[in-house]
């Protein structure tokens, strides 16, 4: 019988889970640190927007390409390689910031690399649980990952804000870089069952065309995804750019880190209650409550 913690009895999932939690712990710190690193260089909200866009645009544009890659290669290998690249990119970012050599364009280029690699890794991440666990264990596994990620996401921004205020943003970014490498180490321990390959077409372009045709056939996918894209762009601009810019002159990095932790608390509490609710029309509910 499946219980809340029963997926952890499977060694491959356990290593995958630990790697993801470690990864999330670092990522939850990087947003605050990167914002104040940019503001320390230029004190410009426009420059901060450029750096954030350098990550967000490729993370969306190349997502379908990431899905095609995940269908062709073992997903654990894809995730491990992506974590290694992200660790190097974030490590270089940290080095430039700590040494005072960083310029806005450096950070923008490195964030473009990070956003592209994230687009490749995310579809592979989504496909790992169905590969590692039987159907009966999957819901518990996704809930476990979501709740653990939300929990570390509460502590990360507050800790990052404090670290930025005391040691500087570069050291928080260095911690994030280290977590990517640790996550890659745990993923190297994951042993996938036979048959970890999707039904890929003869080419990446063929996968893209097939996926686009399937999305159009469903009807709701493209409008829903487009609405989500616009909404996230507006929210990211308001929170990710204006928030740190205002905080830099008022509550500082410590206050902004606490504010982001408060937001994470809201996500955690909502997820806790939603996990106990069965929705008859989940997609409609999501689209109605999305802007709330």
C-alpha positions in Angstrom: 0.0 0.0 0.0 1.4 3.4 -1.0 2.0 5.9 1.8 3.4 9.4 1.8 7.0 8.3 2.3 6.9 4.9 0.5 8.5 6.2 -2.7 11.7 6.7 -0.7 12.0 3.0 -0.3 13.1 2.8 -3.9 16.8 3.6 -4.0 16.8 5.2 -7.4 14.0 7.6 -6.5 15.6 8.3 -3.1 18.8 9.5 -4.8 16.8 11.5 -7.3 14.8 13.1 -4.5 17.8 14.1 -2.5 19.4 15.6 -5.5 16.4 17.6 -6.3 16.0 19.0 -2.8 19.6 20.0 -2.7 19.2 21.6 -6.1 16.2 23.5 -4.9 17.9 24.7 -1.8 20.5 26.5 -3.8 18.1 27.8 -6.5 15.9 29.3 -3.8 18.9 31.4 -2.7 20.1 32.5 -6.2 17.2 34.8 -7.1 17.8 37.2 -4.2 21.6 37.0 -4.6 21.6 37.6 -8.4 19.2 40.6 -8.1 21.4 42.4 -5.5 24.6 41.4 -7.5 23.2 43.3 -10.5 22.0 46.3 -8.5 25.5 46.5 -6.9 27.0 46.8 -10.3 24.6 49.3 -12.0 21.8 50.2 -9.5 19.5 50.0 -12.5 16.2 48.2 -12.6 16.4 48.1 -16.4 19.7 46.2 -16.2 18.2 43.8 -13.7 15.3 43.2 -16.1 17.8 42.4 -18.9 19.6 39.8 -16.8 16.3 38.2 -15.7 15.0 38.2 -19.2 18.3 36.5 -20.4 17.3 33.5 -18.2 13.5 33.5 -18.7 13.3 33.8 -22.5 15.5 30.8 -23.4 13.9 28.8 -20.6 10.6 29.1 -22.4 11.7 29.2 -26.0 13.9 26.0 -25.8 11.5 23.9 -23.7 10.2 21.9 -26.6 13.8 21.2 -27.7 14.5 20.0 -24.1 11.6 17.6 -24.5 13.0 16.2 -27.7 16.4 15.7 -26.0 14.8 14.0 -23.0 13.1 11.5 -25.4 16.4 10.5 -26.9 18.8 10.2 -24.0 18.5 8.6 -20.5 16.9 11.3 -18.4 19.2 10.8 -15.4 22.2 11.5 -17.8 20.5 14.6 -19.1 19.8 15.9 -15.6 23.3 15.1 -14.4 24.9 16.8 -17.4 22.6 19.9 -17.0 23.5 20.2 -13.3 27.2 20.1 -14.1 26.8 22.8 -16.7 24.7 24.9 -14.4 27.2 24.4 -11.6 30.0 25.7 -13.8 28.0 28.7 -15.1 26.8 29.7 -11.6 30.3 29.1 -10.2 31.7 31.5 -12.8 29.0 34.0 -12.0 30.0 33.8 -8.3 33.7 34.2 -9.1 33.1 37.3 -11.2 30.8 38.8 -8.5 33.2 38.0 -5.5 36.2 39.4 -7.3 34.4 42.5 -8.4 35.1 41.8 -12.1 31.4 41.2 -13.0 29.7 43.4 -15.5 26.0 43.3 -16.4 26.7 41.7 -19.8 28.7 38.9 -18.1 25.7 38.1 -15.9 23.3 38.3 -18.8 25.3 35.9 -20.9 25.7 33.4 -18.1 22.0 33.6 -17.3 21.2 32.9 -20.9 23.3 29.7 -20.7 21.5 28.8 -17.4 18.1 29.4 -18.9 18.9 27.3 -21.9 20.2 24.4 -19.8 17.1 24.7 -17.6 14.9 24.3 -20.7 16.7 21.1 -21.5 16.6 19.7 -18.0 13.0 20.4 -17.0 11.3 17.9 -19.4 13.8 15.3 -18.2 12.9 16.1 -14.6 9.2 15.7 -15.2 9.8 12.3 -16.9 11.8 10.8 -14.0 9.1 9.9 -11.6 7.1 7.8 -14.1 10.2 5.9 -15.0 11.4 5.3 -11.4 8.2 4.4 -9.7 5.0 2.3 -10.4 1.7 4.2 -11.0 0.5 3.7 -7.4 3.6 5.5 -6.0 3.7 8.4 -8.4 1.2 10.8 -6.8 3.0 10.4 -3.4 6.3 11.0 -5.1 5.3 14.2 -6.8 3.7 15.5 -3.5 6.9 14.6 -1.6 9.1 16.5 -4.1 6.7 19.5 -4.1 6.5 19.7 -0.3 10.2 19.2 0.3 11.0 21.8 -2.4 8.5 24.3 -0.9 10.0 23.7 2.6 13.6 24.5 1.5 12.2 27.3 -0.6 11.1 29.0 2.6 14.5 29.0 4.2 16.5 29.7 1.1 15.6 33.4 0.4 15.8 34.4 4.0 19.3 32.8 4.3 20.3 34.3 1.0 19.2 37.8 2.1 21.2 37.5 5.3 24.3 36.2 3.4 24.1 39.0 0.8 24.0 41.6 3.6 26.9 40.2 5.5 29.3 38.4 3.0 28.0 39.7 -0.3 25.9 38.2 -3.1 28.7 36.3 -4.7 28.9 33.8 -1.8 25.2 33.0 -2.0 25.7 32.4 -5.7 28.7 30.2 -4.9 26.5 28.1 -2.6 24.0 27.7 -5.4 26.8 26.5 -7.7 27.9 23.9 -5.2 24.4 22.5 -4.8 24.3 21.9 -8.6 27.4 19.8 -8.3 26.2 17.9 -5.3 22.9 17.2 -7.1 24.9 15.9 -10.1 26.7 13.5 -7.7 23.4 12.1 -6.4 22.0 11.7 -9.9 25.1 9.7 -10.8 23.8 7.1 -8.3 20.5 6.7 -10.0 20.1 3.5 -11.9 17.3 3.6 -14.4 15.2 0.6 -15.3 15.6 -0.8 -18.9 13.7 1.1 -21.6 14.3 4.7 -20.5 13.6 6.1 -23.9 10.6 8.0 -25.3 9.0 7.3 -28.6 11.1 9.8 -30.4 10.7 10.6 -34.1 13.5 10.3 -36.6 14.7 13.8 -35.9 14.4 16.6 -33.3 12.5 18.6 -35.9 10.1 15.7 -36.3 9.5 15.6 -32.6 8.8 19.4 -32.6 6.3 19.1 -35.5 4.6 16.2 -33.9 4.4 17.9 -30.5 3.0 21.1 -32.0 0.4 19.2 -34.0 -0.7 17.3 -31.0 -1.0 20.6 -28.9 -3.1 22.2 -31.6 -5.3 19.2 -31.8 -6.1 19.4 -28.1 -7.2 23.0 -28.5 -6.7 24.3 -25.0 -2.9 23.8 -24.6 -1.6 26.7 -26.7 -4.1 29.3 -25.4 -3.5 28.2 -21.8 0.3 28.1 -22.2 0.2 31.6 -23.8 -1.9 33.0 -21.0 0.5 31.5 -18.4 3.5 32.9 -20.3 2.1 36.5 -20.3 1.0 36.2 -16.7 4.4 34.9 -15.5 6.2 37.6 -17.5 4.2 40.4 -15.9 4.6 38.9 -12.4 8.3 38.3 -12.8 8.7 41.9 -14.0 6.9 43.2 -11.0 8.3 40.9 -8.3 11.7 40.0 -9.7 12.7 43.5 -10.9 10.8 46.1 -9.0 10.9 44.2 -5.7 14.7 44.1 -5.3 15.0 47.6 -6.8 12.7 49.1 -4.1 14.1 46.9 -1.4 17.7 48.0 -2.2 16.8 51.5 -1.0 14.5 50.5 1.9 14.5 47.1 3.6 17.7 45.8 2.0 18.5 42.3 1.0 17.6 40.8 4.4 14.1 42.3 4.3 13.6 41.2 0.7 14.8 37.7 1.5 12.2 37.5 4.3 9.5 38.8 1.9 10.3 36.1 -0.6 10.3 33.5 2.2 6.9 34.7 3.2 5.7 34.1 -0.4 7.1 30.6 -0.2 5.2 30.0 3.0 2.0 30.8 1.2 2.8 28.4 -1.6 3.7 25.7 1.0 0.4 26.2 3.0 -1.7 26.2 -0.2 0.0 23.0 -1.5 -0.6 21.3 1.9 -4.3 21.8 1.6 -4.6 21.2 -2.1 -2.9 17.9 -1.7 -6.0 16.8 0.3 -8.5 18.0 -2.2 -9.7 16.0 -5.3 -10.7 18.3 -8.2 -13.1 17.0 -10.8 -12.0 19.7 -13.4 -8.4 20.5 -12.3 -7.4 22.4 -15.5 -10.4 24.7 -15.3 -9.8 25.3 -11.6 -6.1 26.1 -12.2 -6.9 28.6 -15.0 -9.5 30.4 -12.8 -7.4 30.6 -9.7 -4.0 31.2 -11.5 -4.2 35.1 -11.3 -5.4 35.1 -7.6 
